[in-house]
Amino acid sequence: STNPITSVTDSAGNTWTRIGTTHFVAGHFSDGEMWYSANAKPVTTVTVHNASVASVSFEVQEFSGVATTSPLDVSTGVANTGTAANSGSVTTTAANDLVVGFVAGHNNAQAITVTSPGYTNQPQQTTTGTNIATVITGVQVLASPGAQAFSGSFGSSMYWSSGIAT
């Protein structure tokens, strides 16, 4: 909450845009953010910048066939404490929308199980050291429009954040 991501850069000089706002549990560094670069050139490195040294866990994904201008339709995010995380709901308006969701945990390396059906999940990423951060993402191309949420569960209570974007 006091050390949000300030920018994202990459080796090709693409422009990165933050989706929505930072979500966090008051007083805890359980931030979760999504960023995108529309019509991006291929990259070899992506760098996440914040105000001071911190543990950051992130995933980078590349998609083709996405709108190159105004690619973001709707997004939402939530943060809390507990054994289950849920992004909140968004409603898509078109078939074939790409939906991207995440669940991130703070100061805990336990496994996160995605509980939303139909998503193809990426391997969970976890930092090591004093301030552990972990994240898992999932993607889905919708057959028809409707309400969507991204959720996950874990064995013991932790600070978490979750988000979804279409």
Contact map, one row per residue, 1 for C-alpha under 8 A:
1111000000000000000001011111111000000000000000000000000000000000000000000000000000000000000000000000000000000000000000000000000000000000000000000000000000000000000000
1111000000000000000000000000100000000000000000000000000000000000000000000000000000000000000000000000000000000000000000000000000000000000000000000000000000000000000000
1111100000000000000000000000100000000000000000000111010000000000000000000000000000000000000000000000000000000000000000000000000000000000000000000000000000000000000000
1111110000000000000001000000001000000000000000000110000000000000000000000000000000000000000000000000000000000000000000000000000000000000000000000000000000000000000000
0011111100000000000000000000000000000000000000011110000000000000000000000000000000000000000000000000000000000000000000000000000000000000000000000000000000000000000000
0001111100000000000000000000000000000000000000011110000000000000000000000000000000000000000000000000000000000000000000000000000000000000000000000000000000000000000000
0000111110000001000000000000000000000000000000011100000000000000000000000000000000000000000000000000000000000000000000000000000000000000000000000000000000000000000000
0000111111000001000000000000000000100000000001111000000000000000000000000000000000000000000000000000000000000000000000000000000000000000000000000000000000000000000000
0000001111101111000000000000000000000000000001111000000000000000000000000000000000000000000000000000000000000000000000000000000000000000000000000000000000000000000000
0000000111111100000000000000000000000000001111100000000000000000000000000000000000000000000000000000000000000000000000000000000000000000000000000000000000000000000000
0000000011111100000000000000000000000000001111000000000000000000000000000000000000000000000000000000000000000000000000000000000000000000000000000000000000000000000000
0000000001111100000000000000000000000000111100000000000000000000000000000000000000000000000000000000000000000000000000000000000000000000000000000000000000000000000000
0000000011111110000000000000000000000000000000000000000000000000000000000000000000000000000000000000000000000000000000000000000000000000000000000000000000000000000000
0000000011111111000000000000000000001001100000000000000000000000000000000000000000000000000000000000000000000000000000000000000000000000000000000000000000000000000000
0000000010001111100000000000000000001101000000000000000000000000000000000000000000000000000000000000000000000000000000000000000000000000000000000000000000000000000000
0000001110000111110000000000000000111100000000000000000000000000000000000000000000000000000000000000000000000000000000000000000000000000000000000000000000000000000000
0000000000000011111000000000000000111000000000000000000000000000000000000000000000000000000000000000000000000000000000000000000000000000000000000000000000000000000000
0000000000000001111110000000000011110000000000000000000000000000000000000000000000000000000000000000000000000000000000000000000000000000000000000000000000000000000000
0000000000000000111110000000000011110000000000000000000000000000000000000010000000000000000000000000000000000000000000000000000000000000000000000000000000000000000010
0000000000000000011111000000000011000000000000000000000000000000000000000011000000000000000000000000000000000000000000000000000000000000000000000000000000000000000000
0000000000000000011111100000000010000000000000000000000000000000000000000000000000000000000000000000000000000000000000000000000000000000000000000000000000000000000000
1001000000000000000111110000001110000000000000000000000000000000000000000000000000000000000000000000000000000000000000000000000000000000000000000000000000000000000000
0000000000000000000011111000011110000000000000000000000000000000000000000000111000000000000000000000000000000000000000000000000000000000000000000000000000000000100000
1000000000000000000001111101111100000000000000000000000000000000000000000000011100000000000000000000000000000000000000000000000000000000000000000000000000000001100000
1000000000000000000000111111111000000000000000000000000000000000000000000000001110000000000000000000000000000000000000000000000000000000000000000000000000000011000000
1000000000000000000000011111000000000000000000000000000000000000000000000000000000000000000000000000000000000000000000000000000000000000000000000000000000000000000000
1000000000000000000000001111100000000000000000000000000000000000000000000000000000000000000000000000000000000000000000000000000000000000000000000000000000000000000000
1000000000000000000000011111110000000000000000000000000000000000000000000000000000000000000000000000000000000000000000000000000000000000000000000000000000000010000000
1110000000000000000000011011111000000000000000000000000000000000000000000000000000000000000000000000000001000000000000000000000000000000000000000000000000000000000000
1000000000000000000000111001111100000000000000000000000000000000000000000000001000000000000000000000000111000000000000000000000000000000000000000000000000000011100000
1001000000000000000001111000111110000000000000000000000000000000000000000000001000000000000000000000000100000000000000000000000000000000000000000000000000000001100000
0000000000000000000001110000011111000000000000000000000000000000000000000000001000000000000000000000001100000000000000000000000000000000000000000000000000000000111000
0000000000000000011111100000001111100000000000000000000000000000000000000000000000000000000000000000000000000000000000000000000000000000000000000000000000000000001000
0000000000000000011100000000000111110000000000000000000000000000000000000000000000000000000000000000000000000000000000000000000000000000000000000000000000000000001000
0000000100000001111000000000000011111000000000000000000000000000000000000000000000000000000000000000000000000000000000000000000000000000000000000000000000000000000000
0000000000000001111000000000000001111100000000000000000000000000000000000000000000000000000000000000000000000000000000000000000000000000000000000000000000000000000000
0000000000000111100000000000000000111111000000000000000000000000000000000000000000000000000000000000000000000000000000000000000000000000000000000000000000000000000000
0000000000000011000000000000000000011111000000000000000000000000001111100000000000000000000000000000000000000000000000000000000000000000000000000000000000000000000000
0000000000000000000000000000000000001111100000000000000000000000001110000000000000000000000000000000000000000000000000000000000000000000000000000000000000000000000000
0000000000000110000000000000000000001111110000000000000000000000000000000000000000000000000000000000000000000000000000000000000000000000000000000000000000000000000000
0000000000010100000000000000000000000011111000000000000000000000000000000000000000000000000000000000000000000000000000000000000000000000000000000000000000000000000000
0000000000010000000000000000000000000001111100000000000000000000000000000000000000000000000000000000000000000000000000000000000000000000000000000000000000000000000000
0000000001110000000000000000000000000000111111000000000000000000000000000000000000000000000000000000000000000000000000000000000000000000000000000000000000000000000000
0000000001110000000000000000000000000000011111000000000000000000000000000000000000000000000000000000000000000000000000000000000000000000000000000000000000000000000000
0000000001100000000000000000000000000000001111100000000000000000000000000000000000000000000000000000000000000000000000000000000000000000000000000000000000000000000000
0000000111100000000000000000000000000000001111110000000000010000000000000000000000000000000000000000000000000000000000000000000000000000000000000000000000000000000000
0000000111000000000000000000000000000000000011111000000000000000000000000000000000000000000000000000000000000000000000000000000000000000000000000000000000000000000000
0000111110000000000000000000000000000000000001111100000000000000000000000000000000000000000000000000000000000000000000000000000000000000000000000000000000000000000000
0000111110000000000000000000000000000000000000111110000000000000000000000000000000000000000000000000000000000000000000000000000000000000000000000000000000000000000000
0011111000000000000000000000000000000000000000011111110000000000000000000000000000000000000000000000000000000000000000000000000000000000000000000000000000000000000000
0011110000000000000000000000000000000000000000001111100000000000000000000000000000000000000000000000000000000000000000000000000000000000000000000000000000000000000000
0010000000000000000000000000000000000000000000000111110000000000000000000000000000000000000000000000000000000000000000000000000000000000000000000000000000000000000000
0000000000000000000000000000000000000000000000000111111000000000000000000000000000000000000000000000000000000000000000000000000000000000000000000000000000000000000000
0010000000000000000000000000000000000000000000000101111100000000000000000000000000000000000000000000000000000000000000000000000000100000000000000000000000000000000000
0000000000000000000000000000000000000000000000000000111110000000000000000000000000000000000000000000000000000000000000000000001000111000000000000000000000000000000000
0000000000000000000000000000000000000000000000000000011111000000000000000000000000000000000000000000000000000000000000000000001000001000000000000000000000000000000000
0000000000000000000000000000000000000000000000000000001111100000000000000000000000000000000000000000000000000000000000000000111000001110000000000000000000000000000000
0000000000000000000000000000000000000000000000000000000111110000000000000000000000000000000000000000000000000000000000000000100000000110000000000000000000000000000000
0000000000000000000000000000000000000000000000000000000011111000000000000000000000000000000000000000000000000000000000000000100000000011100000000000000000000000000000
0000000000000000000000000000000000000000000001000000000001111100000000000000000000000000000000000000000000000000000000000000000000000000000000000000000000000000000000
0000000000000000000000000000000000000000000000000000000000111110000000000000000000000000000000000000000000000000000000000000000000000000000000000000000000000000000000
0000000000000000000000000000000000000000000000000000000000011111000000000000000000000000000000000000000000000000000000000000000000000000000000000000000000000000000000
0000000000000000000000000000000000000000000000000000000000001111110000000000000000000000000000000000000000000000000000000000000000000000000000000000000000000000000000
0000000000000000000000000000000000000000000000000000000000000111110000000000000000000000000000000000000000000000000000000000000000000000000000000000000000000000000000
0000000000000000000000000000000000000000000000000000000000000011111000000000000000000000000000000000000000000000000000000000000000000000000000000000000000000000000000
0000000000000000000000000000000000000000000000000000000000000011111100100000000000000000000000000100000000000000000000000000000000000000000000000000000000000000000000
0000000000000000000000000000000000000110000000000000000000000000111111100000000000000000000000000000000000000000000000000000000000000000000000000000000000000000000000
0000000000000000000000000000000000000110000000000000000000000000011111100000000000000000000000000000000000000000000000000000000000000000000000000000000000000000000000
0000000000000000000000000000000000000110000000000000000000000000001111100000000000000000000000000000000000000000000000000000000000000000000000000000000000000000000000
0000000000000000000000000000000000000100000000000000000000000000001111111000000000000000000000000000000000000000000000000000000000000000000000000000000000000000000000
0000000000000000000000000000000000000100000000000000000000000000011111111000000000000000000000000000000000000000000000000000000000000000000000000000000000000000000000
0000000000000000000000000000000000000000000000000000000000000000000001111110000000000000000000000000000000000000000000000000000000000000000000000000000000000000000011
0000000000000000000000000000000000000000000000000000000000000000000001111110000000000000000100000000000000000000000000000000000000000000000000000000000000000000000011
0000000000000000000000000000000000000000000000000000000000000000000000011111000000000000011100000000000000000000000000000000000000000000000000000000000000000000000011
0000000000000000001100000000000000000000000000000000000000000000000000011111100000000000010000000000000000000000000000000000000000000000000000000000000000000000001111
0000000000000000000100000000000000000000000000000000000000000000000000000111110000000011110000000000000000000000000000000000000000000000000000000000000000000000001110
0000000000000000000000100000000000000000000000000000000000000000000000000011111000000011000000000000000000000000000000000000000000000000000000000000000000000000111100
0000000000000000000000110000000000000000000000000000000000000000000000000001111100000111000000000000000000000000000000000000000000000000000000000000000000000000111000
0000000000000000000000111000011100000000000000000000000000000000000000000000111110001010000000000000000000000000000000000000000000000000000000000000000000000011110000
0000000000000000000000011000000000000000000000000000000000000000000000000000011111001000000000000000000000000000000000000000000000000000000000000000000000000011100000
0000000000000000000000001000000000000000000000000000000000000000000000000000001111100000000000000000000000000000000000000000000000000000000000000000000000001111000000
0000000000000000000000000000000000000000000000000000000000000000000000000000000111111000000000000000000000000000000000000000000000000000000000000000000000011111000000
0000000000000000000000000000000000000000000000000000000000000000000000000000000011111000000000000000000000000000000000000000000000000000000000000000000011111100000000
0000000000000000000000000000000000000000000000000000000000000000000000000000000001111100000000000000000000000000000000000000000000000000000000000000001111001000000000
0000000000000000000000000000000000000000000000000000000000000000000000000000001101111110000000000000001000000000000000000000000000000000000000000000001110000001110000
0000000000000000000000000000000000000000000000000000000000000000000000000000010000011111000000000000001000000000000000000000000000000000000000000000111100000000011000
0000000000000000000000000000000000000000000000000000000000000000000000000001111000001111100000000000111000000000000000000000000000000000000000000000111000000000111100
0000000000000000000000000000000000000000000000000000000000000000000000000001110000000111110000000000000000000000000000000000000000000000000000000000110000000000001100
0000000000000000000000000000000000000000000000000000000000000000000000000001000000000011111000000000000000000000000000000000000000000000000000000011100000000000000100
0000000000000000000000000000000000000000000000000000000000000000000000000111000000000001111100000000000000000000000000000000000000000000000000000011100000000000000110
0000000000000000000000000000000000000000000000000000000000000000000000000100000000000000111110000000000000000000000000000000000000000000000000001111000000000000000000
0000000000000000000000000000000000000000000000000000000000000000000000001100000000000000011111001000000000000000000000000000000000000000000000001111000000000000000001
0000000000000000000000000000000000000000000000000000000000000000000000000000000000000000001111100000000000000000000000000000000000000000000000001100000000000000000000
0000000000000000000000000000000000000000000000000000000000000000000000000000000000000000000111111000000000000000000000000000000000000000000000011000000000000000000000
0000000000000000000000000000000000000000000000000000000000000000000000000000000000000000000011111000000000000000000000000000000000000000000001111000000000000000000000
0000000000000000000000000000000000000000000000000000000000000000000000000000000000000000000001111100000000000000000000000000000000000000000011110000000000000000000000
0000000000000000000000000000000000000000000000000000000000000000000000000000000000000000000101111110000000000000000000000000000000000000000011001000000000000000000001
0000000000000000000000000000000000000000000000000000000000000000010000000000000000000000000000011111000000000000000000000000000000000000001111000000000000000000000001
0000000000000000000000000000000000000000000000000000000000000000000000000000000000000000000000001111100000000000000000000000000000000000001111000000000000000000000111
0000000000000000000000000000000000000000000000000000000000000000000000000000000000000000000000000111110000000000000000000000000000000000111100000000000000000000000111
0000000000000000000000000000000000000000000000000000000000000000000000000000000000000010000000000011111000000000000000000000000000000000111000000000110000000000011110
0000000000000000000000000000000000000000000000000000000000000000000000000000000000000010000000000001111100000000000000000000000000000011110000000000011000000000011100
0000000000000000000000000000000100000000000000000000000000000000000000000000000000001110000000000000111110000001000000000000000000000011100000000000011100000001111000
0000000000000000000000000000011100000000000000000000000000000000000000000000000000000000000000000000011111000000000000000000000000001111000000000000000000000001110000
0000000000000000000000000000010000000000000000000000000000000000000000000000000000000000000000000000001111111000000000000000000000001110000000000000000000000111100000
0000000000000000000000000000110000000000000000000000000000000000000000000000000000000000000000000000000111110000000000000000000000111100000000000000000000000111000000
0000000000000000000000000000000000000000000000000000000000000000000000000000000000000000000000000000000011111000000000000000000000111000000000000000000000000110000000
0000000000000000000000000000000000000000000000000000000000000000000000000000000000000000000000000000000011111100000000000000000000011100000000000000000000000100000000
0000000000000000000000000000000000000000000000000000000000000000000000000000000000000000000000000000000010111110000000000000011000011100000000000000000000000000000000
0000000000000000000000000000000000000000000000000000000000000000000000000000000000000000000000000000000000011111000000000000000000000000000000000000000001100000000000
0000000000000000000000000000000000000000000000000000000000000000000000000000000000000000000000000000000000001111100000000001000000000000000000000000000001100000000000
0000000000000000000000000000000000000000000000000000000000000000000000000000000000000000000000000000001000000111110000000001000000000001000000000000000111000000000000
0000000000000000000000000000000000000000000000000000000000000000000000000000000000000000000000000000000000000011111000000000000000000000000000000000000111000000000000
0000000000000000000000000000000000000000000000000000000000000000000000000000000000000000000000000000000000000001111100001000000000000001000000000000011110000000000000
0000000000000000000000000000000000000000000000000000000000000000000000000000000000000000000000000000000000000000111110000000000000000000000000000000011110000000000000
0000000000000000000000000000000000000000000000000000000000000000000000000000000000000000000000000000000000000000011111100000000000000000000000000000111100000000000000
0000000000000000000000000000000000000000000000000000000000000000000000000000000000000000000000000000000000000000001111100000000000000000000000000000000000000000000000
0000000000000000000000000000000000000000000000000000000000000000000000000000000000000000000000000000000000000000000111110000000000000000000100000000000000000000000000
0000000000000000000000000000000000000000000000000000000000000000000000000000000000000000000000000000000000000000000111111000000000000000011100000000000000000000000000
0000000000000000000000000000000000000000000000000000000000000000000000000000000000000000000000000000000000000000000001111100000000000000011100000000000000000000000000
0000000000000000000000000000000000000000000000000000000000000000000000000000000000000000000000000000000000000000010000111110000000000001111000000000000000000000000000
0000000000000000000000000000000000000000000000000000000000000000000000000000000000000000000000000000000000000000000000011111000000000001110000000000000000000000000000
0000000000000000000000000000000000000000000000000000000000000000000000000000000000000000000000000000000000000000000000001111100000000001100000000000000000000000000000
0000000000000000000000000000000000000000000000000000000000000000000000000000000000000000000000000000000000000011000000000111110000000111100000000000000000000000000000
0000000000000000000000000000000000000000000000000000000011100000000000000000000000000000000000000000000000000000000000000011111000000111000000000000000000000000000000
0000000000000000000000000000000000000000000000000000000010000000000000000000000000000000000000000000000000001000000000000001111100011110000000000000000000000000000000
0000000000000000000000000000000000000000000000000000001110000000000000000000000000000000000000000000000000001000000000000000111110111100000000000000000000000000000000
0000000000000000000000000000000000000000000000000000000000000000000000000000000000000000000000000000000000000000000000000000011111111000000000000000000000000000000000
0000000000000000000000000000000000000000000000000000000000000000000000000000000000000000000000000000000000000000000000000000001111110000000000000000000000000000000000
0000000000000000000000000000000000000000000000000000000000000000000000000000000000000000000000000000000000000000000000000000000111110000000000000000000000000000000000
0000000000000000000000000000000000000000000000000000011000000000000000000000000000000000000000000000000001100000000000000000001111111000000000000000000000000000000000
0000000000000000000000000000000000000000000000000000001000000000000000000000000000000000000000000000000001111000000000000000011111111100000000000000000000000000000000
0000000000000000000000000000000000000000000000000000001110000000000000000000000000000000000000000000000111111000000000000000011100111110000000000000000000000000000000
0000000000000000000000000000000000000000000000000000000011000000000000000000000000000000000000000000000111011000000000000001111000011111000000000000000000000000000000
0000000000000000000000000000000000000000000000000000000011100000000000000000000000000000000000000000011110000000000000000001110000001111100000000000000000000000000000
0000000000000000000000000000000000000000000000000000000000100000000000000000000000000000000000000000011100000001010000001111100000000111110000000000000000000000000000
0000000000000000000000000000000000000000000000000000000000100000000000000000000000000000000000000001111000000000000000001111000000000011111000000000000000000000000000
0000000000000000000000000000000000000000000000000000000000000000000000000000000000000000000000000001110000000000000000111100000000000001111100000000000000000000000000
0000000000000000000000000000000000000000000000000000000000000000000000000000000000000000000000000111100000000000000000111000000000000000111110000000000000000000000000
0000000000000000000000000000000000000000000000000000000000000000000000000000000000000000000000000111000000000000000001110000000000000000011111000000000000000000000000
0000000000000000000000000000000000000000000000000000000000000000000000000000000000000000000000011110000000000000000000000000000000000000001111100000000000000000000000
0000000000000000000000000000000000000000000000000000000000000000000000000000000000000000000000111110000000000000000000000000000000000000000111111000000000000000000000
0000000000000000000000000000000000000000000000000000000000000000000000000000000000000000000000110000000000000000000000000000000000000000000011111000000000000000000000
0000000000000000000000000000000000000000000000000000000000000000000000000000000000000000000001110000000000000000000000000000000000000000000001111100000000000000000000
0000000000000000000000000000000000000000000000000000000000000000000000000000000000000000001111101000000000000000000000000000000000000000000001111110000000000000000000
0000000000000000000000000000000000000000000000000000000000000000000000000000000000000000001110000000000000000000000000000000000000000000000000011111000000000000000000
0000000000000000000000000000000000000000000000000000000000000000000000000000000000000000111100000000000000000000000000000000000000000000000000001111100000000000000000
0000000000000000000000000000000000000000000000000000000000000000000000000000000000000000111100000000000000000000000000000000000000000000000000000111110000000000000000
0000000000000000000000000000000000000000000000000000000000000000000000000000000000000111110000000000100000000000000100000000000000000000000000000011111000000000000100
0000000000000000000000000000000000000000000000000000000000000000000000000000000000000111000000000000111000000000011100000000000000000000000000000001111100000000011100
0000000000000000000000000000000000000000000000000000000000000000000000000000000000011110000000000000011000000000011100000000000000000000000000000000111110000000010000
0000000000000000000000000000000000000000000000000000000000000000000000000000000000011100000000000000001000000001111100000000000000000000000000000000011111000000000000
0000000000000000000000000000000000000000000000000000000000000000000000000000000000111000000000000000000000000001111000000000000000000000000000000000001111100000000000
0000000000000000000000000000000000000000000000000000000000000000000000000000000000110000000000000000000000000111100000000000000000000000000000000000000111111000000000
0000000000000000000000000000000000000000000000000000000000000000000000000000000000100000000000000000000000000110000000000000000000000000000000000000000011111000000000
0000000000000000000000000000000000000000000000000000000000000000000000000000000001100000000000000000000000000000000000000000000000000000000000000000000001111100000000
0000000000000000000000000000000000000000000000000000000000000000000000000000000011110000000000000000000000000000000000000000000000000000000000000000000001111110000000
0000000000000000000000000000000000000000000000000000000000000000000000000000000011100000000000000000000011110000000000000000000000000000000000000000000000011111000000
0000000000000000000000001001010000000000000000000000000000000000000000000000001111000000000000000000000011100000000000000000000000000000000000000000000000001111100000
0000000000000000000000011000011000000000000000000000000000000000000000000000001111001000000000000000001111000000000000000000000000000000000000000000000000000111110000
0000000000000000000000110000011100000000000000000000000000000000000000000000111100001010000000000000001110000000000000000000000000000000000000000000000000000011111000
0000000000000000000000000000000100000000000000000000000000000000000000000000111000001110000000000000111100000000000000000000000000000000000000000000011000000001111100
0000000000000000000000000000000111000000000000000000000000000000000000000011110000000111000000000000111000000000000000000000000000000000000000000000010000000000111110
0000000000000000000000000000000000000000000000000000000000000000000000000011100000000011110000000011110000000000000000000000000000000000000000000000110000000000011111
0000000000000000001000000000000000000000000000000000000000000000000000011111000000000000010000000011100000000000000000000000000000000000000000000000000000000000001111
0000000000000000000000000000000000000000000000000000000000000000000000011110000000000000000100001111000000000000000000000000000000000000000000000000000000000000000111
